Amino acid sequence: ISSAPQQSGGTPAVDPQLVRTRQEALQDIRALVATRFAGESAEFREAAERYLLSELDLAGAEARRDGYEQIIGSFVARISSAPERANEMEKLQNEVTMNREFYKTFLQQIAAAQIASAFEAAQAGGRVVVLEPPALPMKPYKPNRMAMIMLAGLGGILAGVGLVILLETHDTGLHDPDEVKEYLQKEVIGSLPRLDVRGSPSFAQNGKGSWPDILGVPSPVAWVREAYSKESPGMYELRRLAFMLSRSGRGPGPRTVLVTSARRGEGKSTVAALFAIALTRRADAKVVLVDFDLRRPSLHRTFGVANDHPGVIEAIRDRRFTAEHMVEVLPGRLSLVPCGDMKHFSSESLESEAVAWLLGQIRVQFTHVVVDSAPNVPVPDAMILGREVDKVLYVLRTGSTPRDLARWGLNLQTKAKDNVAGVVLNDVEKVLSYYAGYRDYYAYESHGG
């Protein structure tokens, strides 16, 4: 009954033939029980009838199960063979497509052969007629020069714009005071044209360089005297720097000034030397230049002093500072304390206590002290020295010093002591064109950086 179709009312439909068959089987069971168990009670006979009817139902259910299993087996076999049929169908479709392409190609070849045969037949029969003779062109069809010129011009403009963008992207230098102030948050208190105290072939020492000759004078002492007395754009800028520095704080102005940079090659030693000379222009000024760049000293070469002359290293080592540790460059006006003999250099020379002691000894003998130090990014010397001076000048080479390196070095120096007076831009005539006319006005010539 459960496997029969349902009627519209929702109850299963009953097959009358099945009902009759079951009723007949029930009657046969009752007759069999009544015959075989006639002496038993009615409850026993009823239980026997139910048992025999259940056995009959079980046999019917097993028969239906076997039938369902046969049906399921046939469906499984049909499903298993489906992929093989799909593959066979795809293969046949590919063959049809390939044969269709071959047929199209064959038709095209036949058509081309027919056209060629017809053309040859027409030529043989004299039926080819020239309707209009070809015209001689009055101008070349190719190349189109105007279009090529326009494309070349457009390509040149695009290439130029791209090159400018590329250069601007990769140019990390600082080019003018506005950029310095915006990026470093520091004022530019000095902008110097190219100043060079090297490069003269007239004086050489041990084949390692030459004495300064930027003004065409024959010796270091003569160079200092000329720089002291001669007017030039560089000296005017340095005197302006000294004036700006004296106004950078309250009081009479700093007496001890440290000159440093972020890396070597920025021109800090040159700036320190000429700044000390510019300070000697002041009335009653007694200036000393101290070479505290114990890594790569250069001021002894600038002023023509032997590299083993006693100086900073010997004074700190002996805890004694006397006239033997100095060289008088301009009598009564400018002295130099050279680095000293590098063979005697030790880390003790750069300890804070030793630095403070030596600068204290020097300060009592001079009105102004200018200290040249090593760059502050590679080594911490400038930060140690910066704690013992009044002001610090931070030198940058225009358009050359990477801005991130400059900011890093300036932050390091400021963290040691917040006494950086400002930035000195060196070599500005590379970028600021007005320096060229300024230099020509004073008949001043520079010889490199």
KEDRENLUM-146441 format. One record per residue (C-alpha): residue number from 1; residue in one letter; x, y, z. Coordinates in nm, 4 decimals, always signed. Example, Ala and Ser with C-alpha at 12.3 -4.5 7.8 and 13.67 -1.06 7.14 Angstrom:
% residues 2
     k   r          u          v          w
     1   A    +1.2300    -0.4500    +0.7800
     2   S    +1.3670    -0.1060    +0.7140
This chain:
% residues 449
     k   r          u          v          w
     1   I    +0.0000    +0.0000    +0.0000
     2   S    +0.2846    +0.2407    +0.0880
     3   S    +0.4394    +0.2093    -0.2576
     4   A    +0.1152    +0.2733    -0.4438
     5   P    +0.0325    +0.6152    -0.5964
     6   Q    -0.1572    +0.8634    -0.3748
     7   Q    -0.5040    +0.9966    -0.4326
     8   S    -0.5891    +1.3666    -0.4442
     9   G    -0.7000    +1.3605    -0.0820
    10   G    -0.3503    +1.2713    +0.0382
    11   T    -0.4213    +0.9079    +0.1462
    12   P    -0.2472    +0.6202    -0.0275
    13   A    -0.4439    +0.4440    -0.3003
    14   V    -0.5132    +0.0755    -0.2324
    15   D    -0.4825    -0.1820    -0.5095
    16   P    -0.8065    -0.4006    -0.4885
    17   Q    -0.6204    -0.7050    -0.6246
    18   L    -0.3674    -0.6814    -0.3385
    19   V    -0.6461    -0.6462    -0.0812
    20   R    -0.8233    -0.9583    -0.2135
    21   T    -0.5006    -1.1582    -0.2164
    22   R    -0.4231    -1.0687    +0.1431
    23   Q    -0.7797    -1.1456    +0.2542
    24   E    -0.7655    -1.4820    +0.0836
    25   A    -0.4296    -1.5545    +0.2557
    26   L    -0.5826    -1.4525    +0.5922
    27   Q    -0.8758    -1.6906    +0.5375
    28   D    -0.6386    -1.9767    +0.4511
    29   I    -0.4327    -1.9034    +0.7679
    30   R    -0.7451    -1.9032    +0.9849
    31   A    -0.8618    -2.2333    +0.8343
    32   L    -0.5178    -2.3879    +0.8860
    33   V    -0.4990    -2.2720    +1.2485
    34   A    -0.8523    -2.3903    +1.3207
    35   T    -0.7715    -2.7367    +1.1802
    36   R    -0.4303    -2.7847    +1.3420
    37   F    -0.4948    -2.6110    +1.6738
    38   A    -0.8590    -2.7001    +1.7289
    39   G    -0.7979    -2.8019    +2.0881
    40   E    -0.6172    -2.4814    +2.1798
    41   S    -0.7651    -2.1688    +2.3296
    42   A    -0.8945    -1.8796    +2.1257
    43   E    -0.6047    -1.6529    +2.2372
    44   F    -0.3493    -1.9108    +2.1194
    45   R    -0.5208    -1.9498    +1.7817
    46   E    -0.5327    -1.5685    +1.7401
    47   A    -0.1616    -1.5384    +1.8224
    48   A    -0.0794    -1.8153    +1.5740
    49   E    -0.2783    -1.6321    +1.3064
    50   R    -0.0871    -1.3105    +1.3731
    51   Y    +0.2436    -1.4951    +1.3644
    52   L    +0.1706    -1.6672    +1.0363
    53   L    +0.0439    -1.3375    +0.8858
    54   S    +0.3647    -1.1635    +0.9967
    55   E    +0.5747    -1.4334    +0.8338
    56   L    +0.3778    -1.3778    +0.5162
    57   D    +0.4330    -0.9999    +0.5328
    58   L    +0.8077    -1.0513    +0.5922
    59   A    +0.8372    -1.2729    +0.2880
    60   G    +0.6575    -1.0072    +0.0793
    61   A    +0.8863    -0.7299    +0.2063
    62   E    +1.1985    -0.9325    +0.1204
    63   A    +1.0627    -0.9908    -0.2274
    64   R    +1.0078    -0.6152    -0.2726
    65   R    +1.3633    -0.5414    -0.1425
    66   D    +1.5119    -0.7771    -0.4008
    67   G    +1.3150    -0.6006    -0.6721
    68   Y    +1.4330    -0.2564    -0.5586
    69   E    +1.7949    -0.3757    -0.5547
    70   Q    +1.7632    -0.4903    -0.9148
    71   I    +1.6238    -0.1515    -1.0171
    72   I    +1.9054    +0.0363    -0.8343
    73   G    +2.1669    -0.1867    -0.9965
    74   S    +2.0371    -0.1055    -1.3416
    75   F    +2.0474    +0.2722    -1.2627
    76   V    +2.4066    +0.2473    -1.1314
    77   A    +2.5201    +0.0661    -1.4447
    78   R    +2.3563    +0.3349    -1.6616
    79   I    +2.5207    +0.6179    -1.4672
    80   S    +2.8645    +0.4507    -1.4814
    81   S    +2.8519    +0.4342    -1.8574
    82   A    +2.7548    +0.8060    -1.8925
    83   P    +3.1180    +0.9560    -1.8921
    84   E    +3.2261    +0.7161    -2.1630
    85   R    +2.9367    +0.8275    -2.3760
    86   A    +3.0178    +1.1958    -2.3105
    87   N    +3.3814    +1.1406    -2.4125
    88   E    +3.2734    +0.9595    -2.7232
    89   M    +3.0338    +1.2456    -2.8088
    90   E    +3.3081    +1.5094    -2.7596
    91   K    +3.5467    +1.3113    -2.9786
    92   L    +3.2882    +1.2888    -3.2545
    93   Q    +3.2170    +1.6647    -3.2318
    94   N    +3.5899    +1.7432    -3.2648
    95   E    +3.6125    +1.5221    -3.5703
    96   V    +3.3141    +1.7008    -3.7243
    97   T    +3.4722    +2.0426    -3.6595
    98   M    +3.8059    +1.9339    -3.8075
    99   N    +3.6441    +1.7846    -4.1163
   100   R    +3.4403    +2.1051    -4.1614
   101   E    +3.7603    +2.3172    -4.1551
   102   F    +3.9276    +2.0842    -4.4044
   103   Y    +3.6260    +2.1176    -4.6287
   104   K    +3.6334    +2.5014    -4.6145
   105   T    +4.0054    +2.5050    -4.6960
   106   F    +3.9464    +2.2696    -4.9851
   107   L    +3.6705    +2.4943    -5.1236
   108   Q    +3.8986    +2.8037    -5.0982
   109   Q    +4.1762    +2.6270    -5.2870
   110   I    +3.9348    +2.5188    -5.5575
   111   A    +3.8054    +2.8759    -5.5913
   112   A    +4.1608    +3.0169    -5.6164
   113   A    +4.2508    +2.7601    -5.8808
   114   Q    +3.9388    +2.8442    -6.0792
   115   I    +4.0165    +3.2182    -6.0656
   116   A    +4.3766    +3.1621    -6.1779
   117   S    +4.2612    +2.9363    -6.4610
   118   A    +4.0032    +3.1905    -6.5756
   119   F    +4.2632    +3.4724    -6.5710
   120   E    +4.5084    +3.2685    -6.7781
   121   A    +4.2337    +3.1845    -7.0261
   122   A    +4.1387    +3.5516    -7.0544
   123   Q    +4.4993    +3.6513    -7.1242
   124   A    +4.5334    +3.3819    -7.3866
   125   G    +4.2184    +3.5011    -7.5631
   126   G    +4.3204    +3.8686    -7.5587
   127   R    +4.0208    +3.9761    -7.3555
   128   V    +4.2189    +4.1793    -7.0959
   129   V    +4.1560    +4.5552    -7.1483
   130   V    +4.3330    +4.8429    -6.9663
   131   L    +4.0526    +5.0790    -6.8711
   132   E    +4.2739    +5.3621    -6.7367
   133   P    +4.6550    +5.3997    -6.7352
   134   P    +4.8249    +5.4488    -6.3971
   135   A    +4.8873    +5.8095    -6.2878
   136   L    +5.2361    +5.9272    -6.1970
   137   P    +5.2310    +6.0486    -5.8306
   138   M    +5.3346    +6.4115    -5.7774
   139   K    +5.4556    +6.3611    -5.4159
   140   P    +5.5858    +6.0610    -5.2252
   141   Y    +5.3336    +5.8499    -5.0409
   142   K    +5.5879    +5.7465    -4.7789
   143   P    +5.7435    +5.8707    -4.5594
   144   N    +5.5101    +6.1427    -4.4312
   145   R    +5.7711    +6.3911    -4.3153
   146   M    +5.5312    +6.6273    -4.1422
   147   A    +5.3778    +6.3485    -3.9393
   148   M    +5.7211    +6.2164    -3.8507
   149   I    +5.8371    +6.5631    -3.7384
   150   M    +5.5271    +6.6096    -3.5245
   151   L    +5.5653    +6.2642    -3.3688
   152   A    +5.9350    +6.3255    -3.3025
   153   G    +5.8571    +6.6597    -3.1363
   154   L    +5.5840    +6.5066    -2.9223
   155   G    +5.8132    +6.2199    -2.8269
   156   G    +6.0895    +6.4645    -2.7326
   157   I    +5.8517    +6.6649    -2.5131
   158   L    +5.7275    +6.3513    -2.3369
   159   A    +6.0824    +6.2237    -2.2907
   160   G    +6.1902    +6.5608    -2.1487
   161   V    +5.8999    +6.5717    -1.9054
   162   G    +5.9705    +6.2137    -1.7984
   163   L    +6.3395    +6.2930    -1.7481
   164   V    +6.2549    +6.5983    -1.5365
   165   I    +6.0166    +6.3927    -1.3226
   166   L    +6.2790    +6.1193    -1.2862
   167   L    +6.5476    +6.3661    -1.1813
   168   E    +6.3162    +6.5388    -0.9351
   169   T    +6.2220    +6.2029    -0.7853
   170   H    +6.5827    +6.0899    -0.7391
   171   D    +6.7226    +6.4302    -0.6369
   172   T    +6.7318    +6.4135    -0.2574
   173   G    +6.9505    +6.7188    -0.1986
   174   L    +6.8561    +7.0526    -0.0429
   175   H    +6.8953    +7.3387    -0.2884
   176   D    +6.7946    +7.6634    -0.1184
   177   P    +6.7186    +7.8115    +0.2243
   178   D    +6.3442    +7.7597    +0.1847
   179   E    +6.3889    +7.3850    +0.1354
   180   V    +6.6236    +7.3682    +0.4345
   181   K    +6.3792    +7.5506    +0.6592
   182   E    +6.0844    +7.3394    +0.5429
   183   Y    +6.2581    +7.0027    +0.5722
   184   L    +6.4997    +7.0533    +0.8635
   185   Q    +6.3047    +7.3148    +1.0596
   186   K    +6.6242    +7.5201    +1.0914
   187   E    +6.7125    +7.8637    +0.9624
   188   V    +6.9940    +7.9126    +0.7132
   189   I    +7.2231    +8.1719    +0.8723
   190   G    +7.4922    +8.1565    +0.6056
   191   S    +7.5025    +8.0882    +0.2294
   192   L    +7.8565    +8.0602    +0.0997
   193   P    +7.9846    +8.0460    -0.2577
   194   R    +8.2354    +7.7775    -0.3414
   195   L    +8.5353    +7.8214    -0.1102
   196   D    +8.8478    +7.6170    -0.1746
   197   V    +9.1687    +7.6107    +0.0239
   198   R    +9.3195    +7.3258    -0.1764
   199   G    +9.4374    +7.2667    -0.5283
   200   S    +9.7454    +7.4870    -0.5686
   201   P   +10.0427    +7.3223    -0.7400
   202   S   +10.2895    +7.5656    -0.5864
   203   F   +10.3353    +7.3923    -0.2475
   204   A   +10.3217    +7.0195    -0.1813
   205   Q   +10.4037    +6.8082    +0.1179
   206   N   +10.5077    +6.4420    +0.0997
   207   G   +10.3225    +6.4068    -0.2298
   208   K    +9.9848    +6.4045    -0.0499
   209   G    +9.8426    +6.7388    -0.1485
   210   S    +9.9238    +7.1045    -0.1875
   211   W    +9.9182    +7.4261    +0.0070
   212   P    +9.6223    +7.6616    -0.0357
   213   D    +9.6440    +7.9169    -0.3125
   214   I    +9.2891    +8.0352    -0.3784
   215   L    +9.4043    +8.3956    -0.4031
   216   G    +9.7193    +8.3301    -0.6037
   217   V    +9.9608    +8.3823    -0.3168
   218   P   +10.2858    +8.1866    -0.2809
   219   S   +10.2630    +8.0373    +0.0714
   220   P   +10.0200    +7.9428    +0.3493
   221   V   +10.1104    +8.2444    +0.5613
   222   A   +10.0700    +8.4769    +0.2647
   223   W    +9.7364    +8.3110    +0.1863
   224   V    +9.6056    +8.3807    +0.5362
   225   R    +9.7218    +8.7395    +0.5227
   226   E    +9.5594    +8.7903    +0.1846
   227   A    +9.2370    +8.6273    +0.3000
   228   Y    +9.2439    +8.8528    +0.6051
   229   S    +9.2908    +9.1730    +0.4104
   230   K    +9.1306    +9.1150    +0.0709
   231   E    +8.7642    +9.1742    +0.0009
   232   S    +8.5799    +8.8865    -0.1662
   233   P    +8.2242    +8.7471    -0.1825
   234   G    +8.3250    +8.4515    +0.0345
   235   M    +8.4746    +8.6722    +0.3032
   236   Y    +8.1739    +8.9045    +0.2976
   237   E    +7.9439    +8.6055    +0.3460
   238   L    +8.1563    +8.4762    +0.6336
   239   R    +8.1525    +8.8166    +0.8016
   240   R    +7.7748    +8.8197    +0.7561
   241   L    +7.7640    +8.4717    +0.9124
   242   A    +7.9629    +8.5966    +1.2117
   243   F    +7.7218    +8.8871    +1.2479
   244   M    +7.4155    +8.6590    +1.2275
   245   L    +7.5702    +8.4224    +1.4808
   246   S    +7.6321    +8.7035    +1.7260
   247   R    +7.2609    +8.7905    +1.7046
   248   S    +7.1390    +8.4301    +1.7413
   249   G    +7.0922    +8.4602    +2.1188
   250   R    +7.0977    +8.6994    +2.4092
   251   G    +7.4167    +8.8551    +2.5361
   252   P    +7.7387    +8.9446    +2.3540
   253   G    +7.7312    +8.6353    +2.1347
   254   P    +7.8924    +8.2883    +2.1502
   255   R    +8.2628    +8.2612    +2.2233
   256   T    +8.3049    +7.8939    +2.1340
   257   V    +8.1625    +7.7677    +1.8042
   258   L    +8.1720    +7.4110    +1.6730
   259   V    +8.1612    +7.3485    +1.2958
   260   T    +8.0412    +7.0033    +1.1856
   261   S    +7.8422    +6.8267    +0.9129
   262   A    +7.6577    +6.5023    +0.8454
   263   R    +7.9308    +6.3459    +0.6327
   264   R    +8.2751    +6.4201    +0.4964
   265   G    +8.3129    +6.6299    +0.1839
   266   E    +8.0648    +6.8991    +0.2889
   267   G    +8.3383    +7.1639    +0.3266
   268   K    +8.3174    +7.2037    +0.7050
   269   S    +8.6953    +7.2356    +0.7565
   270   T    +8.7162    +7.5032    +0.4877
   271   V    +8.4232    +7.6883    +0.6440
   272   A    +8.5817    +7.6618    +0.9905
   273   A    +8.9177    +7.7978    +0.8684
   274   L    +8.7732    +8.0940    +0.6792
   275   F    +8.5159    +8.1639    +0.9511
   276   A    +8.8014    +8.1944    +1.2033
   277   I    +8.9788    +8.4371    +0.9668
   278   A    +8.6543    +8.6375    +0.9302
   279   L    +8.6264    +8.6664    +1.3098
   280   T    +8.9687    +8.8294    +1.3233
   281   R    +8.8157    +9.1313    +1.1482
   282   R    +8.6483    +9.2262    +1.4739
   283   A    +8.8148    +9.4830    +1.6937
   284   D    +9.0253    +9.3378    +1.9746
   285   A    +8.9451    +8.9845    +1.8531
   286   K    +9.1898    +8.7102    +1.9408
   287   V    +9.0786    +8.3932    +1.7628
   288   V    +9.1986    +8.0345    +1.7876
   289   L    +9.1110    +7.7545    +1.5464
   290   V    +9.1148    +7.4073    +1.7050
   291   D    +9.1414    +7.0973    +1.4866
   292   F    +8.9357    +6.8434    +1.6834
   293   D    +8.8756    +6.6263    +1.3769
   294   L    +9.0898    +6.3457    +1.5161
   295   R    +8.9658    +6.1009    +1.2499
   296   R    +9.0758    +6.2834    +0.9330
   297   P    +9.2554    +6.6057    +1.0346
   298   S    +9.3184    +6.8565    +0.7562
   299   L    +9.3765    +7.2022    +0.9071
   300   H    +9.7498    +7.1384    +0.9522
   301   R    +9.7768    +7.0953    +0.5736
   302   T    +9.5644    +7.4028    +0.5129
   303   F    +9.7969    +7.6235    +0.7166
   304   G   +10.1235    +7.4497    +0.6262
   305   V   +10.1901    +7.2902    +0.9657
   306   A   +10.3800    +6.9628    +1.0021
   307   N   +10.1566    +6.6674    +1.0757
   308   D   +10.3553    +6.5751    +1.3872
   309   H   +10.3376    +6.9225    +1.5447
   310   P   +10.2124    +6.8971    +1.9055
   311   G    +9.8453    +6.9821    +1.9377
   312   V    +9.5167    +6.8522    +2.0760
   313   I    +9.6289    +6.4923    +2.1241
   314   E    +9.9477    +6.5837    +2.3146
   315   A    +9.7758    +6.8486    +2.5298
   316   I    +9.5094    +6.6035    +2.6465
   317   R    +9.7597    +6.3244    +2.6952
   318   D    +9.9915    +6.5391    +2.9114
   319   R    +9.7081    +6.7434    +3.0705
   320   R    +9.9134    +7.0488    +2.9859
   321   F    +9.8311    +7.3229    +2.7344
   322   T   +10.1079    +7.5687    +2.6469
   323   A   +10.2293    +7.7747    +2.3552
   324   E   +10.4083    +7.4712    +2.2094
   325   H   +10.0684    +7.3238    +2.1234
   326   M    +9.9746    +7.6239    +1.9077
   327   V   +10.0883    +7.7835    +1.5828
   328   E   +10.0542    +8.1582    +1.5493
   329   V    +9.9128    +8.2253    +1.2025
   330   L    +9.8379    +8.5992    +1.2304
   331   P   +10.0391    +8.7467    +1.5166
   332   G    +9.8084    +8.8579    +1.7944
   333   R    +9.4974    +8.7774    +1.5874
   334   L    +9.4747    +8.4119    +1.4831
   335   S    +9.6297    +8.0934    +1.6204
   336   L    +9.5906    +7.7285    +1.5264
   337   V    +9.5828    +7.4301    +1.7597
   338   P    +9.6512    +7.1417    +1.5224
   339   C    +9.5341    +6.7868    +1.5738
   340   G    +9.8764    +6.6591    +1.6750
   341   D   +10.0616    +6.3418    +1.5976
   342   M    +9.8044    +6.0734    +1.5086
   343   K   +10.0427    +5.8054    +1.6342
   344   H    +9.9575    +5.9210    +1.9881
   345   F    +9.5796    +5.9182    +1.9330
   346   S    +9.3667    +5.7264    +2.1833
   347   S    +8.9987    +5.7171    +2.2729
   348   E    +9.0809    +5.9154    +2.5887
   349   S    +9.1317    +6.2201    +2.3676
   350   L    +8.7564    +6.2326    +2.3008
   351   E    +8.6214    +6.1741    +2.6496
   352   S    +8.3861    +6.4441    +2.7753
   353   E    +8.6038    +6.5328    +3.0744
   354   A    +8.9169    +6.5690    +2.8578
   355   V    +8.7336    +6.7799    +2.5991
   356   A    +8.5872    +7.0076    +2.8662
   357   W    +8.9306    +7.0509    +3.0285
   358   L    +9.1100    +7.1452    +2.7039
   359   L    +8.8413    +7.3860    +2.5829
   360   G    +8.8440    +7.5489    +2.9267
   361   Q    +9.2219    +7.5989    +2.8999
   362   I    +9.1877    +7.7496    +2.5532
   363   R    +8.8881    +7.9694    +2.6320
   364   V    +9.0703    +8.1719    +2.8979
   365   Q    +9.3392    +8.2766    +2.6456
   366   F    +9.1218    +8.3774    +2.3471
   367   T    +8.8115    +8.5817    +2.2787
   368   H    +8.6762    +8.3414    +2.0161
   369   V    +8.7285    +7.9662    +1.9753
   370   V    +8.6359    +7.7890    +1.6491
   371   V    +8.6390    +7.4080    +1.6688
   372   D    +8.6477    +7.1782    +1.3657
   373   S    +8.5191    +6.8258    +1.4327
   374   A    +8.4516    +6.5015    +1.2518
   375   P    +8.1094    +6.4497    +1.0882
   376   N    +7.8481    +6.3617    +1.3480
   377   V    +7.6706    +6.0755    +1.1682
   378   P    +7.9634    +5.8296    +1.1341
   379   V    +8.1156    +5.9043    +1.4779
   380   P    +7.9867    +6.0732    +1.7983
   381   D    +8.2793    +6.3182    +1.8318
   382   A    +8.0735    +6.6247    +1.7355
   383   M    +7.8032    +6.5394    +1.9895
   384   I    +8.0640    +6.5185    +2.2681
   385   L    +8.2179    +6.8486    +2.1588
   386   G    +7.8762    +7.0095    +2.1128
   387   R    +7.8041    +6.9823    +2.4839
   388   E    +8.1098    +7.1941    +2.5660
   389   V    +8.0606    +7.4833    +2.3187
   390   D    +7.8199    +7.7728    +2.3013
   391   K    +7.6908    +7.7246    +1.9468
   392   V    +7.7107    +7.4730    +1.6635
   393   L    +7.7205    +7.5492    +1.2903
   394   Y    +7.5843    +7.2678    +1.0719
   395   V    +7.7354    +7.2706    +0.7201
   396   L    +7.5507    +7.1276    +0.4174
   397   R    +7.6705    +7.1199    +0.0577
   398   T    +7.3974    +7.2634    -0.1644
   399   G    +7.2187    +7.0049    -0.3776
   400   S    +7.4539    +6.7277    -0.2622
   401   T    +7.3782    +6.6277    +0.0964
   402   P    +7.0851    +6.3785    +0.1071
   403   R    +6.8035    +6.5438    +0.2987
   404   D    +6.7304    +6.2380    +0.5132
   405   L    +7.0963    +6.2137    +0.6150
   406   A    +7.1037    +6.5872    +0.6930
   407   R    +6.7930    +6.5611    +0.9110
   408   W    +6.9266    +6.2557    +1.0904
   409   G    +7.2579    +6.4245    +1.1688
   410   L    +7.0849    +6.7431    +1.2830
   411   N    +6.8558    +6.5457    +1.5141
   412   L    +7.1546    +6.3639    +1.6634
   413   Q    +7.3341    +6.6917    +1.7310
   414   T    +7.0235    +6.8518    +1.8813
   415   K    +6.9633    +6.5564    +2.1132
   416   A    +7.3161    +6.5908    +2.2511
   417   K    +7.2552    +6.9610    +2.3237
   418   D    +7.0046    +7.1996    +2.1739
   419   N    +7.2553    +7.4659    +2.0715
   420   V    +7.2592    +7.4388    +1.6904
   421   A    +7.2555    +7.8028    +1.5811
   422   G    +7.1587    +7.7217    +1.2215
   423   V    +7.2612    +7.5766    +0.8898
   424   V    +7.5411    +7.7002    +0.6652
   425   L    +7.4802    +7.6240    +0.2972
   426   N    +7.8088    +7.5691    +0.1172
   427   D    +7.8683    +7.5801    -0.2603
   428   V    +7.5468    +7.7702    -0.3310
   429   E    +7.6665    +7.9238    -0.6586
   430   K    +7.5971    +7.5869    -0.8227
   431   V    +7.2263    +7.6524    -0.7769
   432   L    +7.1793    +8.0246    -0.7112
   433   S    +7.2872    +8.1990    -1.0301
   434   Y    +7.3158    +8.5448    -0.8772
   435   Y    +7.6414    +8.4422    -0.7120
   436   A    +7.8071    +8.4317    -1.0522
   437   G    +7.7502    +8.8039    -1.1034
   438   Y    +7.8373    +8.8660    -0.7395
   439   R    +8.1720    +8.6959    -0.7866
   440   D    +8.2460    +8.8771    -1.1106
   441   Y    +8.1653    +9.2118    -0.9474
   442   Y    +8.4420    +9.1580    -0.6950
   443   A    +8.6779    +8.9958    -0.9498
   444   Y    +8.6816    +8.6857    -0.7302
   445   E    +8.7589    +8.3398    -0.8647
   446   S    +8.7212    +8.0072    -0.6912
   447   H    +8.9066    +7.6886    -0.7744
   448   G    +8.6845    +7.3922    -0.6755
   449   G    +8.5132    +7.2589    -0.3659
